[in-house]
Amino acid sequence: MKKNVTKRLLAALLAAALAFSLAACGGGNEAGDSGETGDSGETVSAALTEEEYQQAVEDLSTEMSEIQSSASTAVTDPESAKEVLEAMKTSLNNFIAITPPESYADAHAKLQSGCSSLIDFIDTVAAMTEETDQTKLADLTTKMNEQLQAAMTDMAEGASMLQEASE
C-alpha cells in the first residue's frame, strides 16, 4: 500500500511540474502587502509593474523547475512527496495573490485559474492516498484528470496572453 501511495504522489508531483513547464509559468513571487486597505477592510496589494510581474512569472517558473528536480528524492518517501507538493501549493498560492499591472490582468486571471486547478489537482491526489474504496478511487482519478487538463489549458492560454501583452 505504501508503494502505491508513493507512486500516486510522485505521479502528481511530476504531472504538476510538467503542467507548469509546458505553460512556461512557474516560481512563486510573494508580492506581499502594500499596506493599502480596501473598502471591505482587507489589505489590498498594489499592482506590480510590468517588469516586476514578468519577474514574478520567471520566479514561479524557476521554483517549479526546482521542485521538479527535487521529485527524485520523493520517489521512495511519501512524506517527502507530500512536502514537495505542499511547497508547490505555496508557490502557486503566492502567485495567485499578486496583483498584476493592468496590461497583464486578463493573462493573470487565466494563469490564476490554472494555478487554482493545479492546487485542486494536488488536493485530489492527496485525497486519493487516503482512499481505499475502488469506486471512489476511480471517481477521484477522473476528477484528477479533469483538473490537470483544466490547469494545463488555462496556463497555456494565460502564457500565450501574457506573451501577446508583452509585445
Backbone hydrogen bonds in HBPLUS format (Angstrom, degrees):
<---DONOR---> <-ACCEPTOR-->    atom                        ^
c    i                          cat <-CA-CA->   ^        H-A-AA   ^      H-
h    n   atom  resd res      DA  || num        DHA   H-A  angle D-A-AA Bond
n    s   type  num  typ     dist DA aas  dist angle  dist       angle   num
A0004-ASN N   A0001-MET O   3.10 MM   3  5.21 118.6  2.49  97.6 112.1     1
A0005-VAL N   A0001-MET O   3.07 MM   4  6.43 156.6  2.13 153.5 159.7     2
A0006-THR N   A0002-LYS O   3.05 MM   4  6.27 163.0  2.08 148.7 152.8     3
A0007-LYS N   A0003-LYS O   2.98 MM   4  6.21 157.3  2.03 145.3 151.8     4
A0008-ARG N   A0004-ASN O   2.92 MM   4  6.14 158.0  1.97 149.1 154.7     5
A0009-LEU N   A0005-VAL O   2.94 MM   4  6.18 166.7  1.96 155.7 159.1     6
A0010-LEU N   A0006-THR O   2.88 MM   4  6.00 163.0  1.91 151.5 156.6     7
A0011-ALA N   A0007-LYS O   2.87 MM   4  5.98 159.8  1.91 146.2 152.3     8
A0012-ALA N   A0008-ARG O   2.95 MM   4  6.16 158.5  2.00 148.1 153.9     9
A0013-LEU N   A0009-LEU O   2.89 MM   4  6.09 160.9  1.93 149.0 154.6    10
A0014-LEU N   A0010-LEU O   2.89 MM   4  6.09 169.7  1.90 158.2 159.8    11
A0015-ALA N   A0011-ALA O   2.89 MM   4  5.97 160.0  1.93 146.9 153.2    12
A0016-ALA N   A0012-ALA O   2.86 MM   4  5.94 162.6  1.89 150.7 155.7    13
A0017-ALA N   A0013-LEU O   2.98 MM   4  6.14 163.1  2.01 148.5 153.4    14
A0018-LEU N   A0014-LEU O   2.83 MM   4  5.93 154.6  1.89 144.3 152.1    15
A0019-ALA N   A0015-ALA O   2.85 MM   4  6.05 153.5  1.92 146.1 153.3    16
A0020-PHE N   A0016-ALA O   3.17 MM   4  6.49 155.0  2.23 145.6 151.1    17
A0021-SER N   A0017-ALA O   2.91 MM   4  6.19 155.6  1.96 146.9 154.5    18
A0022-LEU N   A0018-LEU O   2.83 MM   4  6.02 165.6  1.85 159.0 161.5    19
A0023-ALA N   A0019-ALA O   3.13 MM   4  6.23 147.3  2.24 138.7 147.2    20
A0024-ALA N   A0020-PHE O   2.98 MM   4  5.95 115.3  2.41 138.2 153.3    21
A0025-CYS N   A0020-PHE O   3.19 MM   5  5.33 155.3  2.26 148.8 152.0    22
A0024-ALA N   A0021-SER O   3.21 MM   3  5.08 149.2  2.31  96.5 105.7    23
A0044-VAL N   A0036-GLU O   2.79 MM   8  5.33 162.5  1.82 137.5 143.5    24
A0038-GLY N   A0042-GLU O   2.89 MM   4  5.62 166.3  1.91 170.6 168.5    25
A0041-GLY N   A0038-GLY O   3.01 MM   3  5.35 160.0  2.05 111.8 117.9    26
A0048-LEU N   A0099-THR O   2.78 MM  51  6.09 159.4  1.82 161.6 162.4    27
A0053-TYR N   A0049-THR O   2.87 MM   4  6.08 157.2  1.93 153.2 159.8    28
A0054-GLN N   A0050-GLU O   2.92 MM   4  6.11 163.7  1.94 149.4 153.7    29
A0055-GLN N   A0051-GLU O   2.96 MM   4  6.17 151.2  2.05 143.2 151.5    30
A0056-ALA N   A0052-GLU O   2.88 MM   4  6.16 146.5  2.00 141.5 150.9    31
A0056-ALA N   A0053-TYR O   3.01 MM   3  4.90 114.4  2.45  92.0 108.4    32
A0057-VAL N   A0053-TYR O   2.99 MM   4  6.37 153.5  2.06 153.6 159.9    33
A0058-GLU N   A0054-GLN O   3.00 MM   4  6.27 161.1  2.04 146.0 151.4    34
A0059-ASP N   A0055-GLN O   2.74 MM   4  5.94 156.4  1.80 150.9 158.0    35
A0060-LEU N   A0056-ALA O   2.96 MM   4  6.15 155.8  2.02 144.2 150.3    36
A0061-SER N   A0057-VAL O   2.99 MM   4  6.25 156.3  2.05 148.3 154.8    37
A0062-THR N   A0058-GLU O   2.93 MM   4  6.20 156.7  1.98 149.5 155.6    38
A0063-GLU N   A0059-ASP O   2.91 MM   4  6.19 162.0  1.94 151.6 156.2    39
A0064-MET N   A0060-LEU O   2.94 MM   4  6.15 160.1  1.98 150.3 155.5    40
A0065-SER N   A0061-SER O   2.99 MM   4  6.22 152.3  2.07 145.5 153.1    41
A0066-GLU N   A0062-THR O   2.93 MM   4  6.22 156.8  1.99 150.8 157.3    42
A0067-ILE N   A0063-GLU O   2.86 MM   4  6.10 155.0  1.93 149.6 156.8    43
A0068-GLN N   A0064-MET O   2.89 MM   4  6.06 153.5  1.96 142.6 150.1    44
A0069-SER N   A0065-SER O   2.94 MM   4  6.21 150.7  2.02 144.5 152.4    45
A0070-SER N   A0066-GLU O   3.04 MM   4  6.33 143.4  2.18 141.3 150.9    46
A0070-SER N   A0067-ILE O   3.13 MM   3  5.08 121.2  2.50  92.1 106.7    47
A0071-ALA N   A0068-GLN O   3.12 MM   3  5.18 154.9  2.18 101.7 109.4    48
A0073-THR N   A0070-SER O   3.20 MM   3  5.83 143.6  2.34 113.1 120.8    49
A0074-ALA N   A0071-ALA O   2.92 MM   3  5.02 135.6  2.12 100.8 114.3    50
A0080-SER N   A0077-ASP O   3.10 MM   3  5.34 119.9  2.48 104.0 118.0    51
A0081-ALA N   A0077-ASP O   3.06 MM   4  6.40 156.6  2.12 152.6 159.9    52
A0082-LYS N   A0078-PRO O   2.92 MM   4  6.19 155.5  1.98 149.0 155.1    53
A0083-GLU N   A0079-GLU O   3.01 MM   4  6.27 155.9  2.07 145.6 151.9    54
A0084-VAL N   A0080-SER O   2.93 MM   4  6.19 155.5  1.99 149.7 156.3    55
A0085-LEU N   A0081-ALA O   2.95 MM   4  6.21 159.6  1.99 150.8 156.2    56
A0086-GLU N   A0082-LYS O   2.90 MM   4  6.13 154.3  1.97 148.0 155.2    57
A0087-ALA N   A0083-GLU O   2.91 MM   4  6.14 151.1  1.99 144.2 152.2    58
A0088-MET N   A0084-VAL O   2.96 MM   4  6.24 149.7  2.06 144.2 152.7    59
A0089-LYS N   A0085-LEU O   2.94 MM   4  6.26 156.4  2.00 146.9 152.9    60
A0090-THR N   A0086-GLU O   2.95 MM   4  6.21 154.9  2.01 147.1 153.7    61
A0091-SER N   A0087-ALA O   3.05 MM   4  6.33 161.4  2.09 148.6 152.7    62
A0092-LEU N   A0088-MET O   2.93 MM   4  6.19 160.2  1.97 152.9 158.8    63
A0093-ASN N   A0089-LYS O   2.83 MM   4  6.02 164.7  1.85 153.1 157.2    64
A0094-ASN N   A0090-THR O   2.93 MM   4  6.11 154.8  1.99 148.3 155.3    65
A0095-PHE N   A0091-SER O   3.05 MM   4  6.29 152.6  2.13 144.1 151.1    66
A0096-ILE N   A0092-LEU O   2.91 MM   4  6.18 159.1  1.95 152.1 158.3    67
A0097-ALA N   A0093-ASN O   3.09 MM   4  6.22 147.8  2.19 143.3 150.7    68
A0098-ILE N   A0095-PHE O   3.28 MM   3  5.62 155.3  2.34 108.0 114.6    69
A0104-TYR N   A0101-PRO O   2.90 MM   3  5.55 154.6  1.96 121.5 129.2    70
A0105-ALA N   A0102-GLU O   3.18 MM   3  5.06 168.9  2.19 107.4 110.6    71
A0108-HIS N   A0104-TYR O   2.82 MM   4  5.95 161.4  1.86 158.6 164.7    72
A0109-ALA N   A0105-ALA O   2.94 MM   4  6.15 153.1  2.01 146.3 153.5    73
A0110-LYS N   A0106-ASP O   3.19 MM   4  6.48 152.8  2.26 145.0 151.2    74
A0111-LEU N   A0107-ALA O   2.91 MM   4  6.22 155.9  1.97 149.3 156.8    75
A0112-GLN N   A0108-HIS O   2.66 MM   4  5.87 155.4  1.72 153.8 160.8    76
A0113-SER N   A0109-ALA O   3.06 MM   4  6.24 155.0  2.12 139.9 146.0    77
A0114-GLY N   A0110-LYS O   3.03 MM   4  6.34 155.1  2.10 144.1 150.7    78
A0115-CYS N   A0111-LEU O   2.82 MM   4  6.08 157.7  1.86 151.0 157.4    79
A0116-SER N   A0112-GLN O   2.83 MM   4  6.05 159.5  1.87 152.8 158.4    80
A0117-SER N   A0113-SER O   2.95 MM   4  6.19 156.8  2.00 146.9 153.2    81
A0118-LEU N   A0114-GLY O   2.95 MM   4  6.17 148.9  2.05 143.4 152.2    82
A0119-ILE N   A0115-CYS O   2.91 MM   4  6.22 149.8  2.00 147.3 155.5    83
A0120-ASP N   A0116-SER O   2.91 MM   4  6.20 158.8  1.95 148.7 154.6    84
A0121-PHE N   A0117-SER O   2.87 MM   4  6.08 149.3  1.96 140.9 149.9    85
A0122-ILE N   A0118-LEU O   2.95 MM   4  6.25 157.9  2.00 147.0 151.7    86
A0123-ASP N   A0119-ILE O   2.94 MM   4  6.24 160.3  1.98 151.4 156.7    87
A0124-THR N   A0120-ASP O   2.86 MM   4  6.11 149.4  1.95 146.9 155.7    88
A0125-VAL N   A0121-PHE O   2.96 MM   4  6.26 156.7  2.02 151.8 157.8    89
A0126-ALA N   A0122-ILE O   2.98 MM   4  6.28 155.8  2.04 147.1 154.0    90
A0127-ALA N   A0123-ASP O   2.95 MM   4  6.24 150.0  2.04 142.0 150.2    91
A0128-MET N   A0124-THR O   2.92 MM   4  6.23 143.2  2.06 143.4 153.9    92
A0128-MET N   A0125-VAL O   3.06 MM   3  4.94 119.4  2.45  91.1 106.6    93
A0129-THR N   A0125-VAL O   3.18 MM   4  6.55 140.7  2.34 145.0 154.3    94
A0129-THR N   A0126-ALA O   3.20 MM   3  5.31 129.0  2.48  95.9 108.5    95
A0130-GLU N   A0127-ALA O   3.17 MM   3  5.39 144.3  2.31 102.4 112.3    96
A0131-GLU N   A0128-MET O   3.19 MM   3  5.06 144.5  2.32  96.6 106.8    97
A0137-LEU N   A0133-ASP O   2.87 MM   4  6.13 153.0  1.95 151.1 160.1    98
A0138-ALA N   A0134-GLN O   2.94 MM   4  6.12 152.7  2.02 142.0 148.6    99
A0139-ASP N   A0135-THR O   3.05 MM   4  6.36 156.2  2.10 145.7 152.0   100
A0140-LEU N   A0136-LYS O   2.84 MM   4  6.08 158.6  1.89 150.0 156.1   101
A0141-THR N   A0137-LEU O   2.84 MM   4  6.02 149.7  1.93 145.3 153.8   102
A0142-THR N   A0138-ALA O   3.06 MM   4  6.33 157.5  2.11 147.3 152.2   103
A0143-LYS N   A0139-ASP O   2.96 MM   4  6.23 163.6  1.99 149.6 154.3   104
A0144-MET N   A0140-LEU O   2.76 MM   4  5.90 157.1  1.81 147.8 154.6   105
A0145-ASN N   A0141-THR O   2.96 MM   4  6.18 158.8  2.00 148.5 153.4   106
A0146-GLU N   A0142-THR O   3.03 MM   4  6.31 158.2  2.08 150.6 156.3   107
A0147-GLN N   A0143-LYS O   2.91 MM   4  6.16 157.7  1.96 151.1 157.4   108
A0148-LEU N   A0144-MET O   2.94 MM   4  6.17 159.7  1.99 151.6 156.8   109
A0149-GLN N   A0145-ASN O   2.98 MM   4  6.13 159.9  2.03 146.4 152.1   110
A0150-ALA N   A0146-GLU O   2.92 MM   4  6.11 160.6  1.96 147.8 153.3   111
A0151-ALA N   A0147-GLN O   2.89 MM   4  6.09 157.8  1.94 146.5 152.9   112
A0152-MET N   A0148-LEU O   2.93 MM   4  6.13 166.9  1.95 153.0 155.9   113
A0153-THR N   A0149-GLN O   2.92 MM   4  6.06 164.5  1.94 152.0 156.6   114
A0154-ASP N   A0150-ALA O   2.91 MM   4  6.00 172.8  1.91 153.3 155.7   115
A0155-MET N   A0151-ALA O   2.92 MM   4  5.96 161.6  1.95 149.7 155.5   116
A0156-ALA N   A0152-MET O   2.95 MM   4  5.98 155.8  2.01 143.2 150.0   117
A0157-GLU N   A0153-THR O   2.95 MM   4  6.15 164.5  1.97 152.7 157.1   118
A0158-GLY N   A0154-ASP O   2.80 MM   4  5.91 157.8  1.84 145.7 152.9   119
A0159-ALA N   A0155-MET O   2.84 MM   4  5.94 156.7  1.89 144.8 150.8   120
A0160-SER N   A0156-ALA O   3.01 MM   4  6.20 155.1  2.07 144.3 151.1   121
A0161-MET N   A0157-GLU O   2.88 MM   4  6.12 160.8  1.91 151.5 156.9   122
A0162-LEU N   A0158-GLY O   2.82 MM   4  5.98 151.9  1.90 145.9 154.1   123
A0163-GLN N   A0159-ALA O   2.95 MM   4  6.16 154.4  2.02 144.2 150.6   124
A0164-GLU N   A0160-SER O   2.98 MM   4  6.27 160.3  2.02 149.6 154.9   125
A0165-ALA N   A0161-MET O   2.90 MM   4  6.11 156.4  1.95 146.7 153.3   126
A0166-SER N   A0162-LEU O   3.04 MM   4  6.20 137.7  2.23 141.4 152.0   127
A0167-GLU N   A0164-GLU O   3.29 MM   3  5.43 158.2  2.34 103.0 109.5   128
